[in-house]
Amino acid sequence: MLIYAFPEYRRLGQSLAAHPLWRQAGYKFDRYQSGELNLTLLGSVAGQHCLIVGQTAPPDDNLLKLLILADTLRKEGAAKITLLAPYLGYSRQEHNIKNFGQFTQLIGKLLKTAGVSQLITLDLHNPDIIKAFPIKLTNLPSAPLFASIVKKYNRPDLSLASPDLGAYERCASLATGQPIIFFQKKRMVGDLKMLKLHGLATRRIILVDDILSTGETLVKAAKQLIKLGSQEIIILVTHGQFKGKIWRQLLIPQVKKIYSTDSTPDAKQQKIKRLRLLSVNSYLTAYCHKHLH
């Protein structure tokens, strides 16, 4: 197996290369004076299974570089190309809405055209994406990464909370007998309302979601739980992006800790005492070593 790790996933690439039959391969991106990208592979790939470790998330040249690399590997005779993308960018644009782009499916079509035959990712926003995706898509659950956190904070007055019904199954995968509560929410143009809480707000809450982007949903859910009597809130998110300033409203006394994996480069850049990062490297490496050949 030849491993082509993008710079932001250098440590994950090193972890994968610990396999005796796997090794990291070299490549180099440059730009012509016109601004166009240029790629050079540093070695032969003919007949090899190539694993790209990268991302499709913005900035948008990440996607372009990934496609150029995959297409060049295909052109040079790679036997198979697999993409390991800890976070699948644009995965929340899967719905077919009139006059709006359906970009999730387009990502799949582009990857297929470039020669990628399999995509491995972590905790998709909507697992139903798998059904319509044009290449094999493996969605790894995040529950094993957070199980020890739930155990650490487990008390008789603990509940697991989902900010919407869509994340209910994510909570259920973490629960070890604790009550699960969830909000109904309604998105309108320029506004988000938490309509109703199904279940009782207990003193201690673990609030679970897949993505913290601007943090608007989690902020409103946390504030509503506090109004209903919750005094200690732990937040678990798989993909921490921490965009803008809204999410900083979570830095209130009742929110004791925010746990995020380091699936995105954005999470690694945060320097906040209340934030704890959980590495995905061992988890993803173990899966790849077991299932990829």
C-alpha positions as CSV (number, residue, x, y, z in Angstrom):
1,M,0.0,0.0,0.0
2,L,1.3,3.4,-0.9
3,I,0.1,6.3,1.3
4,Y,-0.3,9.8,0.0
5,A,-1.1,11.9,3.1
6,F,-1.9,15.6,2.8
7,P,0.1,17.9,5.2
8,E,-2.8,18.4,7.6
9,Y,-3.0,14.6,8.1
10,R,0.8,14.0,8.3
11,R,0.6,12.2,11.7
12,L,-2.3,10.0,10.5
13,G,-0.1,9.1,7.5
14,Q,2.8,8.2,9.8
15,S,0.5,6.0,11.9
16,L,-0.8,4.2,8.8
17,A,2.8,3.6,7.6
18,A,3.5,1.6,10.7
19,H,2.1,-1.5,8.8
20,P,5.1,-3.5,7.5
21,L,3.7,-3.7,4.0
22,W,2.7,0.0,3.8
23,R,4.8,3.0,3.1
24,Q,4.4,6.7,2.6
25,A,4.9,7.9,-1.0
26,G,6.2,11.3,-2.1
27,Y,4.4,13.9,-4.3
28,K,4.8,17.6,-4.8
29,F,2.4,20.4,-5.7
30,D,3.7,23.5,-7.4
31,R,2.0,26.4,-9.2
32,Y,2.9,27.8,-12.5
33,Q,3.2,31.6,-12.7
34,S,-0.4,31.6,-14.1
35,G,-1.6,30.2,-10.8
36,E,-2.4,26.8,-12.1
37,L,-1.5,23.8,-10.0
38,N,1.1,21.3,-11.1
39,L,1.7,17.9,-9.5
40,T,4.8,15.6,-9.6
41,L,4.7,12.0,-8.3
42,L,8.0,11.0,-6.7
43,G,8.1,7.3,-7.6
44,S,6.2,4.7,-9.6
45,V,2.7,3.6,-8.7
46,A,2.0,1.1,-11.4
47,G,0.0,-1.9,-10.0
48,Q,-0.1,-0.5,-6.5
49,H,-3.1,0.1,-4.2
50,C,-2.8,3.8,-3.3
51,L,-4.4,5.4,-0.2
52,I,-5.0,9.1,-0.2
53,V,-5.4,10.7,3.2
54,G,-7.0,14.1,2.6
55,Q,-10.1,16.2,2.7
56,T,-12.8,17.7,0.5
57,A,-13.6,20.6,2.8
58,P,-12.8,24.2,2.1
59,P,-10.6,25.9,1.1
60,D,-11.7,24.6,-2.2
61,D,-8.2,23.9,-3.6
62,N,-8.2,20.9,-1.1
63,L,-10.8,19.2,-3.4
64,L,-8.9,20.2,-6.5
65,K,-5.6,18.9,-5.3
66,L,-7.2,15.7,-4.2
67,L,-8.8,15.2,-7.6
68,I,-5.6,16.0,-9.4
69,L,-3.6,13.5,-7.2
70,A,-6.2,10.7,-7.7
71,D,-6.4,11.3,-11.5
72,T,-2.6,11.3,-11.8
73,L,-2.4,8.0,-9.8
74,R,-5.0,6.5,-12.1
75,K,-3.2,7.7,-15.2
76,E,0.1,6.2,-13.9
77,G,-1.4,2.8,-13.5
78,A,-2.4,2.5,-9.8
79,A,-4.4,-0.8,-9.4
80,K,-6.8,0.8,-6.9
81,I,-7.3,4.2,-5.2
82,T,-8.9,4.6,-1.8
83,L,-9.6,7.9,-0.1
84,L,-9.5,8.2,3.6
85,A,-11.3,11.6,4.5
86,P,-11.8,11.8,8.3
87,Y,-14.3,14.6,7.6
88,L,-16.3,14.6,4.3
89,G,-16.7,18.2,3.3
90,Y,-19.9,19.3,1.6
91,S,-21.7,16.2,3.1
92,R,-24.6,18.5,4.3
93,Q,-25.6,19.4,0.8
94,E,-27.2,16.1,0.0
95,H,-30.8,17.2,-0.4
96,N,-32.5,17.7,-3.8
97,I,-33.8,21.3,-3.3
98,K,-35.1,23.3,-6.2
99,N,-32.6,25.9,-7.5
100,F,-29.9,24.8,-5.0
101,G,-26.8,22.7,-5.7
102,Q,-26.7,19.0,-4.6
103,F,-23.0,19.1,-4.0
104,T,-22.6,15.9,-2.0
105,Q,-23.5,13.7,-5.0
106,L,-21.3,15.8,-7.2
107,I,-18.3,15.2,-4.9
108,G,-18.9,11.5,-5.4
109,K,-19.1,11.8,-9.2
110,L,-15.9,13.8,-9.3
111,L,-14.1,11.3,-7.1
112,K,-15.3,8.4,-9.3
113,T,-14.2,10.2,-12.5
114,A,-10.7,10.8,-11.0
115,G,-10.3,7.1,-10.3
116,V,-11.3,6.8,-6.6
117,S,-13.2,3.5,-6.0
118,Q,-13.7,3.7,-2.3
119,L,-14.2,6.4,0.3
120,I,-13.8,5.9,4.1
121,T,-15.0,8.7,6.4
122,L,-16.1,9.3,10.0
123,D,-19.6,10.0,11.3
124,L,-21.5,11.3,8.2
125,H,-24.1,14.0,8.9
126,N,-26.7,11.8,7.1
127,P,-25.9,8.1,6.6
128,D,-28.5,8.0,3.9
129,I,-25.9,9.6,1.6
130,I,-24.4,6.1,1.3
131,K,-27.4,4.9,-0.8
132,A,-27.0,7.5,-3.5
133,F,-23.2,7.8,-3.5
134,P,-21.6,6.6,-6.8
135,I,-18.6,4.8,-5.2
136,K,-18.3,2.6,-2.2
137,L,-18.7,4.7,1.0
138,T,-17.8,3.4,4.4
139,N,-19.1,5.4,7.3
140,L,-17.3,4.7,10.6
141,P,-19.2,5.5,13.8
142,S,-17.8,7.9,16.3
143,A,-19.2,6.1,19.3
144,P,-15.9,4.2,20.1
145,L,-14.1,7.5,20.4
146,F,-16.5,8.9,23.0
147,A,-17.4,5.8,25.0
148,S,-14.8,6.5,27.7
149,I,-16.1,10.1,28.1
150,V,-19.6,8.9,28.7
151,K,-18.3,6.5,31.3
152,K,-16.3,9.2,33.0
153,Y,-19.3,11.4,33.6
154,N,-21.9,8.8,34.3
155,R,-24.1,9.6,37.3
156,P,-27.6,8.7,38.2
157,D,-28.7,12.2,37.2
158,L,-27.1,12.1,33.7
159,S,-29.0,12.2,30.4
160,L,-27.7,12.2,26.9
161,A,-29.2,15.0,24.7
162,S,-29.5,15.4,21.0
163,P,-30.1,18.9,19.5
164,D,-32.5,17.4,17.0
165,L,-34.2,14.2,16.1
166,G,-31.6,13.5,13.3
167,A,-28.8,13.0,16.0
168,Y,-30.9,10.7,18.1
169,E,-29.3,7.6,16.8
170,R,-25.9,9.1,17.6
171,C,-26.9,9.5,21.2
172,A,-28.4,6.0,21.3
173,S,-25.1,4.5,20.2
174,L,-23.4,6.1,23.2
175,A,-26.0,5.4,25.9
176,T,-25.3,2.7,28.5
177,G,-28.7,3.0,30.2
178,Q,-28.9,6.7,30.5
179,P,-32.1,8.5,29.4
180,I,-32.0,10.1,25.9
181,I,-33.7,13.4,25.3
182,F,-34.0,15.4,22.1
183,F,-35.2,18.7,20.7
184,Q,-37.5,19.5,17.9
185,K,-36.0,22.4,15.9
186,K,-37.2,24.5,13.0
187,R,-35.0,26.3,10.6
188,M,-36.3,29.5,8.9
189,V,-34.6,32.1,6.8
190,G,-32.1,33.7,9.1
191,D,-33.3,32.0,12.3
192,L,-33.3,28.7,14.1
193,K,-35.8,27.8,16.8
194,M,-35.7,25.0,19.4
195,L,-39.4,24.1,19.5
196,K,-39.8,21.4,22.1
197,L,-37.7,19.1,24.3
198,H,-38.8,15.5,24.3
199,G,-37.9,14.1,27.7
200,L,-36.8,15.7,31.0
201,A,-33.8,18.0,31.4
202,T,-31.7,16.4,34.2
203,R,-29.1,18.1,36.3
204,R,-26.2,16.7,34.2
205,I,-26.3,16.5,30.4
206,I,-24.0,15.2,27.7
207,L,-25.0,17.1,24.6
208,V,-24.1,15.2,21.4
209,D,-23.8,16.3,17.8
210,D,-21.7,15.4,14.7
211,I,-20.6,18.9,13.5
212,L,-19.9,22.1,15.4
213,S,-19.6,24.7,12.6
214,T,-20.9,28.0,13.8
215,G,-22.3,26.3,16.9
216,E,-25.7,28.0,16.6
217,T,-27.7,24.7,17.2
218,L,-25.6,23.7,20.2
219,V,-25.7,27.2,21.7
220,K,-29.5,27.3,21.5
221,A,-29.9,23.8,22.8
222,A,-27.5,24.4,25.7
223,K,-29.2,27.6,26.7
224,Q,-32.6,26.0,26.6
225,L,-31.4,23.1,28.8
226,I,-30.1,25.5,31.3
227,K,-33.4,27.3,31.4
228,L,-35.0,23.9,32.1
229,G,-32.8,23.3,35.1
230,S,-29.6,21.6,33.8
231,Q,-26.5,22.7,35.7
232,E,-23.6,20.8,34.1
233,I,-23.3,20.2,30.4
234,I,-20.6,18.3,28.5
235,I,-20.6,18.7,24.8
236,L,-19.4,15.9,22.4
237,V,-18.9,16.7,18.7
238,T,-17.2,14.6,16.1
239,H,-16.1,17.3,13.7
240,G,-15.2,20.6,15.3
241,Q,-14.9,23.4,12.8
242,F,-15.4,26.4,15.2
243,K,-16.3,29.0,12.6
244,G,-17.2,32.6,13.5
245,K,-18.0,33.8,17.0
246,I,-21.4,32.3,17.9
247,W,-20.0,29.0,19.2
248,R,-18.0,31.0,21.8
249,Q,-21.4,31.5,23.6
250,L,-20.8,27.9,24.8
251,L,-18.0,29.1,27.0
252,I,-20.3,29.7,29.9
253,P,-20.0,28.3,33.5
254,Q,-22.6,25.6,32.9
255,V,-20.7,24.1,30.0
256,K,-17.9,22.3,31.7
257,K,-16.1,20.7,28.8
258,I,-16.2,20.5,25.0
259,Y,-14.8,17.3,23.5
260,S,-14.1,17.2,19.7
261,T,-12.1,14.8,17.6
262,D,-9.2,16.1,15.6
263,S,-10.8,15.0,12.3
264,T,-10.5,18.5,10.9
265,P,-7.5,20.9,10.8
266,D,-9.8,23.6,12.3
267,A,-10.1,21.7,15.6
268,K,-6.3,21.4,16.0
269,Q,-5.9,25.2,15.7
270,Q,-8.1,26.0,18.7
271,K,-6.3,27.0,22.0
272,I,-9.1,26.9,24.5
273,K,-8.7,25.4,28.0
274,R,-12.2,24.0,28.0
275,L,-11.7,22.1,24.7
276,R,-10.3,18.6,24.7
277,L,-9.2,17.0,21.5
278,L,-9.5,13.2,20.9
279,S,-7.2,11.8,18.2
280,V,-8.8,9.8,15.4
281,N,-5.4,8.3,14.4
282,S,-5.4,5.0,16.2
283,Y,-9.1,4.3,15.4
284,L,-8.8,5.0,11.7
285,T,-5.4,3.2,11.4
286,A,-6.8,0.1,13.0
287,Y,-9.7,0.0,10.6
288,C,-7.6,0.5,7.5
289,H,-5.0,-2.0,8.5
290,K,-7.7,-4.6,9.1
291,H,-9.9,-3.9,6.0
292,L,-7.6,-2.6,3.3
293,H,-5.3,-4.8,1.3
